[in-house]
Amino acid sequence: MADHYYNSPDLKRFSEIGKEAPELADAFFAWYGKVFEEGALTAREKALIALAVSHAVQCPYCIEAWTDGCLEKGSDAEEMTEAIHVAAAIRGGASLVHGVQMRNHLEKLGM
């Protein structure tokens, strides 16, 4: 097996992030848990958002965890795929809209 930066088993070690700073890890995990409680959005909706954002920020650990989370909360492959496309469209649009910055600069240069 090739050694690489992302190793799926490392996901199970996430809690170790607090080894040297337990008070910060405890605060993070308490906040994280609170964010994903049922509220105005269902846990299922929050899981789909988390999966989409995981793809936008390109975190393979998050993608794995939230794929499992979506399945556990009743989402199917079609819903998850659609959520990913929403994230990709927003990310693509955000890149394209910054083209206005280029156009503004070109206009300043008289082009």
MODAHU-V753166 format. One record per residue. PSI is psi as a letter, one per 40 degrees, with the letter a starting at -180 (* if undefined). OMEGA is omega in whole degrees, 0 to 359 (none if undefined). D_CENTER is the distance of its C-alpha to the mean C-alpha in whole Angstrom. Layout:
# MODAHU-V753166
PSI OMEGA D_CENTER
PSI OMEGA D_CENTER
This chain:
# MODAHU-V753166
h 180 27
h 177 26
h 179 24
i 186 21
d 181 18
h 177 16
h 183 17
d 180 16
d 179 19
d 179 17
d 180 14
e 181 17
e 185 18
d 182 15
e 179 18
e 181 20
d 181 18
e 185 21
d 182 24
e 181 25
g 185 24
d 181 24
d 178 24
d 178 21
d 179 19
d 179 21
d 179 20
d 184 16
d 176 16
d 179 18
d 180 16
d 179 13
d 180 15
d 180 17
d 186 14
e 173 13
i 175 17
i 178 19
b 175 19
d 175 20
i 176 17
i 176 17
d 179 15
d 178 15
d 179 14
d 178 11
d 178 10
d 176 10
d 180 8
d 178 5
d 180 6
d 179 6
d 178 3
d 177 2
d 180 6
d 179 6
e 174 5
f 177 7
h 182 7
d 178 9
d 179 9
d 179 6
d 179 7
d 183 11
d 184 10
d 169 9
d 177 11
d 181 14
d 178 13
d 179 13
d 179 16
d 182 17
e 171 17
e 177 19
i 177 17
i 184 18
d 181 17
d 179 18
d 181 16
d 179 13
d 179 14
d 178 15
d 179 11
d 178 10
d 176 13
d 180 12
d 180 9
d 179 12
d 178 14
d 180 13
d 179 12
d 179 15
d 179 17
d 176 16
d 183 17
d 182 20
d 176 21
e 173 22
d 176 24
d 178 26
d 178 26
d 181 28
d 177 31
d 180 31
d 178 32
d 178 34
d 177 36
d 179 37
e 179 38
f 181 40
* none 39
